[in-house]
Amino acid sequence: MNFSISTHGSAIVVHSHVAKLDSTNAPDLKSLFVLHNKNGVNQIVFEMAETLYCDSSGLSAILVANRLCKDTNGSFVLCGLQSAVRKMVEIAQLDRVLSIENTVDEALSHMNP
């Protein structure tokens, strides 16, 4: 299983279990985000502690989730970024657009009530 989900109140935490978030698994992640948003979930934390690399298709899936949450007055937060992934996010200047925290608990504290 590439991704798992845990529920925390009205929020979900999507846990990545892939070393590389790329074109081979990003479409599945994007579908997961869309499906949960269509089912009324707009508070999403994406935990990436196991992910060592993320390419543009992975970033695209992340941006889709961020847009879906924002468009429905929700929140999207990334957490657990490894240094290479954080660098990729910063190079793309997405750290200016995305909410990023170190841990799941910190991310959940930023969810809308």
Secondary structure in CASP SS format (residue, H / E / C, confidence):
PFRMAT SS
TARGET T0000
AUTHOR 0000-0000-0000
METHOD secondary structure of the structure
MODEL  1
M C 1.00
N C 1.00
F E 1.00
S E 1.00
I E 1.00
S E 1.00
T E 1.00
H E 1.00
G C 1.00
S C 1.00
A E 1.00
I E 1.00
V E 1.00
V E 1.00
H E 1.00
S E 1.00
H C 1.00
V C 1.00
A C 1.00
K E 1.00
L E 1.00
D C 1.00
S C 1.00
T C 1.00
N C 1.00
A H 1.00
P H 1.00
D H 1.00
L H 1.00
K H 1.00
S H 1.00
L H 1.00
F H 1.00
V H 1.00
L H 1.00
H H 1.00
N H 1.00
K H 1.00
N C 1.00
G C 1.00
V C 1.00
N C 1.00
Q E 1.00
I E 1.00
V E 1.00
F E 1.00
E E 1.00
M C 1.00
A C 1.00
E C 1.00
T C 1.00
L C 1.00
Y E 1.00
C E 1.00
D C 1.00
S H 1.00
S H 1.00
G H 1.00
L H 1.00
S H 1.00
A H 1.00
I H 1.00
L H 1.00
V H 1.00
A H 1.00
N H 1.00
R H 1.00
L H 1.00
C H 1.00
K H 1.00
D H 1.00
T C 1.00
N C 1.00
G C 1.00
S E 1.00
F E 1.00
V E 1.00
L E 1.00
C E 1.00
G C 1.00
L C 1.00
Q C 1.00
S H 1.00
A H 1.00
V H 1.00
R H 1.00
K H 1.00
M H 1.00
V H 1.00
E H 1.00
I H 1.00
A C 1.00
Q C 1.00
L H 1.00
D H 1.00
R H 1.00
V C 1.00
L C 1.00
S E 1.00
I E 1.00
E E 1.00
N C 1.00
T C 1.00
V H 1.00
D H 1.00
E H 1.00
A H 1.00
L H 1.00
S C 1.00
H C 1.00
M C 1.00
N C 1.00
P C 1.00
END
